[in-house]
Amino acid sequence: MSPRPVVLVASPSLDAVSGVTTHALSILRSPLRASFELRHFQVGSEGRAEGPLGRALRLAASPFLLAVAIARHGASVVHLNTSLNARAFWRDALYAAVAKLAGARVVLQKHGGRLDEFLREAPPVLVRAVLRLADAVVVLSRAELAQFARFVPGQHIELVPNGIDVSLYRRSHLAEPTKSAPAGSREPLRLLYLGRLAGGKGLEEIVEAMALLRARGVPATLCIAGSGPMETALRERVGALDLAGVSFAGAAYGAHKVALLAEADVLVLPSHAEGLPYAVLEAMAAGVVPVVTPVGALPDVIEEGVHGLFVPVRDAPAIAAALASLDADRPRLARLGAAARRRAASAYSVERLAAELGGVYSALASARAAKTVL
């Protein structure tokens, strides 16, 4: 029996709370384990407070450590998870070059950021050269597939959306109510934000929408689950508006995240830009209705009015209006939640992710093996 090809999956610490870490864990725990020997290679600072010298030393050592890992494990494929921001992309460009020099094939998967915006700051000729360095470029949406194919004609580009273990998210309240109760007798609409507390996530708009809902007499609670540089400012804004229904749950992962989703009706994520947020897929799997902006891969995932609702970017009144409409029509809320769960199970399972990535890994590992024999 031939040994399984070794795949190194690069990401931040597996203890970190980030979308890329969630993606890496999905791969490492997936059915891909039956066909490949999956190993994690850690990138990033692990959240340490670093001085300039410490950071420089870590950055200098990391590519060398990648080469050592490839040699020690006999890795056939290195899966790099990158974003279109300068620090991540150019760091991963160096990793890709090192991996190629070490004899491995490279999968370069793009998560956050927009190509058109990145090219305003980065030289297109260098970006194109990095993308051509990879043996396969993986994107998350149909729009990105077309965009990257135009930018790097002839390159091997694959559309592989994220996937989750739907079985982790079970809901007992997905039965559809027959009518909406009068406003005064309904339970408050339970809203959840799940993600990093950072700029570009629409957090300011969510807080403003909560104030607008209160002014309209719509009962709602909001749980903000996450950590990040905006936390202090958000807490101050919530206090200034005297929003008693807003709570902060801290960073959420594992059982804590599952429990928060089990208690939510709506996920509110009006990001200014996204790739394919795992928070949205997890919410849908739990029967939680997503109210999101039509950015990144989300238009591929959600059909407006069927699996969730879209709101414009930077539009607190539109967020408030969408949430008020769901509060007023609880049967519709239940229908959307049930449809969202079916959508997640049918199109965004970890089994589908494993099958599609497995095809990419197998093709690259076979090509490397054939070249080695020659």
Buried (B, 14 or more C-beta within 10 A) or exposed (E): EEEBBBBBBBBBBEEBBBBBBBBBBBBBEBEBEEBBBBBBBBBBBEEEEBEEEEEEEBBEEBBEBBBEBBEEBEBBBBBBBBBBBEEBBBBBBBBBBBBBEBBBBBBBBBBBBBBEEBBEEBEEEEBBEBBEBBBBBBBBBEBBBEBBBEBBEEBBBBBBBBBBBBEBBBBEEBEEEEEBEEEEEBEBBBBBBBBBBEEEBBBBBBBBBBBBBBEEEBBBBBBBBBBBEBBEEBBEBBEEBEBEBBEBBEBBBEEEBBEBBBEBBBBBBBBEBBBBBBBBBBBBBBBBBBBBBEBBBBBBBBEEEEBBBBBEBEBBEBBBBBBBBBBBBBEBBBBBBBBBBBBBBEBBBBEBBBBBBBEBBBBBBEEBEEEEEE
